Amino acid sequence: MTSEQFNTKDEFTKQSQAFVQWLTESRGYTISPKVAVHDYRSQGQGRGLIAVADIAEGEDLFTIPRDRVIAIDSDTQGNGALVQRVPELADGTLDDWSALILYLMYHASKGEAFKPYFDVIPAQFSTPMFWDDGEAEKFLQGSTLVGKIGKTEAEAGFRENILPVVEKYKDTVFDGVDVSVDAFHRVGSLIMSYSFDVDRVKAGSNEEKDSEKAKEEEQEPADEKEDDEEPGDEEEHEELIIGEEFSDDEDDDGPVKAMVPLADTLNAHSQLCNAHLEQEDDGSLVMRATAAIPAGSQIYNTYGDFPNSDLLRRYGYTELGGTASDLVEITVNDLVDAAVAHAPAPANKFAEPATRESTLQLVQLLADWEDGVMELVDDSYDVERTTAGVPNPELLSLINFLVLALVRSKDLKAFRRTLKRNGGADEEKLTKKLVKTLVKHAATGKLTFREAVPVWRAVFEARIGKYPQAVQDECTRRAAAKSASETDSITQVVVGTREAMATEVLVGEVEILRLALAWVDTALADAPSVDEFEFPSASASAASAGSKRKLGHNNKSQTKKSKRS
Ligand SMILES: C[S@@+](CC[C@H](N)C(=O)[O-])C[C@H]1O[C@@H](n2cnc3c(N)ncnc32)[C@H](O)[C@@H]1O
């Protein structure tokens, strides 16, 4: 995965040693003698951290002063105070991502300040962003991951946000700096897979604050100190997750995106995590063991609760057998296609036969309905491994709504006719009336589940059909092997070929779709329980509704939250 894969063992070890020496001698790190940077290239994991002696749960592995992480707000530490020369890095002109990208592009090219660090971080990545043209479409066929790689959008952001600032200082600060689009992608991917969100530096340095605190403590009698602490007042530490997304409402008190050398040397595994990074009250960062770690074991962090698709997209590896957070996204198009193909014929002979276009228009009407009584429409719906593939109610309700609307397409036809006659006037009022009528029919049981369930089934079947046959066969083979041996290789990872990593994502998604299909079959066979399925009624969902959602835009969130709460 990294440039280091071609380094000789000696060179690799020397770089690791120089890195650790730099951290302790120049960056104020305190590192436990029980841990060491280790070569895990033979397992496809690059560098990692190893326990060289038994470590107890709760032990500190290393501590980092807050002002020694690499972030825009720590830029005063002897590395040229780039922020003063390029105020746009910190004055809000650039968002936090773009600012850190530009900052690191500069230092990657010019700075000696972080050289030992840049020597140990990768120059190449195995994420789909760097795959050859057409490989993502080929290897990830069937998955919505293909549409989330975001290379074109990232490049547009680069041109729009970063290049104007580069242009302004091109003959001074950025003279000789590699500001190519390739360098942008490398640094952007580095931040995606290595950065942390840490609390901002508060006014005054750590040292100042420490000495103030020490003075206060000196003045405070020892017995009072103890009295102040109530039982249960144990310090609460904030756990920092690598690569955590910024919230939308970035403000001056919000976290800052930072590179935290050594904390980012830890590899991750959803089942094997035994350490995490915490931020103390004084701002310093501590990597702490969350379990006992025997000598010789790898020390693993967690990067968050990611499905394999996100591990591949963000970090360029996958876990064998998937993660507990695996999910499949069912898109609105999947629902519309199934509804058009499988909804019963219109009840009225004058009604229009459903088309993809008219059905999408119906979804758009529902989404645009300002005073919506429901919140059914989203870009996509997660079906998750944790719920054993049971789809969320909104997904099923939207299908039910579409089926009903197609069966009663007379209402839809009348709506369109009136709208046309009015020259588009009263659209909102008419839409509201149409949706209300349809919801009323749905809520009063005019839709039978026997009409809708075949469409539920068709959604999952059609989606499975989009994955390559070899992936479906692999899924069947694994299911048989699993039930034969009852073993589960949950702790292995898949690295190496792009196709192998992609297959791991696809197999997990097909497994979940098969679970969903099995659930639908049970539901169909067990009609009474199907009838218990509740269509969100107008009154019940009115309280939570009201927001208008548009379809058709690409949701930017990296990991879409499931609609299931
Ligand atoms: C924060 S870095 C960890 C340090 C990294 N191994 C290195 O050599 O610089 C994250 C990257 O490490 C690799 N990685 C992390 N956990 C891994 C795992 N369980 N299996 C394989 N590679 C892993 C991936 O390439 C990922 O993008």
The ligand as an SDF file (V2000), in Angstrom:
LIG
                    3D

 27 29  0  0  0  0  0  0  0  0999 V2000
   -3.5260    5.4370   10.0090 C   0  0  0  0  0  0  0  0  0  0  0  0
   -2.6490    4.4980    8.8740 S   0  0  0  0  0  0  0  0  0  0  0  0
   -1.8870    3.2610    9.8110 C   0  0  0  0  0  0  0  0  0  0  0  0
   -0.3950    3.1870    9.5380 C   0  0  0  0  0  0  0  0  0  0  0  0
   -0.0150    2.5530    8.2420 C   0  0  0  0  0  0  0  0  0  0  0  0
   -0.0510    1.1240    8.3480 N   0  0  0  0  0  0  0  0  0  0  0  0
    1.3540    3.0040    7.7480 C   0  0  0  0  0  0  0  0  0  0  0  0
    2.1830    2.1730    7.4140 O   0  0  0  0  0  0  0  0  0  0  0  0
    1.5920    4.2110    7.6890 O   0  0  0  0  0  0  0  0  0  0  0  0
   -3.9730    3.7850    8.0090 C   0  0  0  0  0  0  0  0  0  0  0  0
   -3.5680    2.8970    6.8770 C   0  0  0  0  0  0  0  0  0  0  0  0
   -2.9760    1.7010    7.3640 O   0  0  0  0  0  0  0  0  0  0  0  0
   -3.4430    0.5750    6.6460 C   0  0  0  0  0  0  0  0  0  0  0  0
   -4.2060   -0.2780    7.5770 N   0  0  0  0  0  0  0  0  0  0  0  0
   -4.7500    0.0850    8.7370 C   0  0  0  0  0  0  0  0  0  0  0  0
   -5.3440   -0.9510    9.3410 N   0  0  0  0  0  0  0  0  0  0  0  0
   -5.1730   -2.0000    8.5300 C   0  0  0  0  0  0  0  0  0  0  0  0
   -5.5610   -3.3630    8.5920 C   0  0  0  0  0  0  0  0  0  0  0  0
   -6.2490   -3.8560    9.6170 N   0  0  0  0  0  0  0  0  0  0  0  0
   -5.2120   -4.1490    7.5630 N   0  0  0  0  0  0  0  0  0  0  0  0
   -4.5250   -3.6830    6.5030 C   0  0  0  0  0  0  0  0  0  0  0  0
   -4.1240   -2.4010    6.3870 N   0  0  0  0  0  0  0  0  0  0  0  0
   -4.4490   -1.5670    7.4000 C   0  0  0  0  0  0  0  0  0  0  0  0
   -4.3130    1.0930    5.5290 C   0  0  0  0  0  0  0  0  0  0  0  0
   -3.5140    1.2540    4.3920 O   0  0  0  0  0  0  0  0  0  0  0  0
   -4.7570    2.4310    6.0580 C   0  0  0  0  0  0  0  0  0  0  0  0
   -5.0520    3.3670    5.0370 O   0  0  0  0  0  0  0  0  0  0  0  0
  1  2  1  0
  2  3  1  0
  2 10  1  0
  3  4  1  0
  4  5  1  0
  5  6  1  0
  5  7  1  0
  7  8  2  0
  7  9  1  0
 10 11  1  0
 11 12  1  0
 11 26  1  0
 12 13  1  0
 13 14  1  0
 13 24  1  0
 14 15  1  0
 14 23  1  0
 15 16  2  0
 16 17  1  0
 17 18  1  0
 17 23  2  0
 18 19  1  0
 18 20  2  0
 20 21  1  0
 21 22  2  0
 22 23  1  0
 24 25  1  0
 24 26  1  0
 26 27  1  0
M  CHG  2   2   1   9  -1
M  END
$$$$
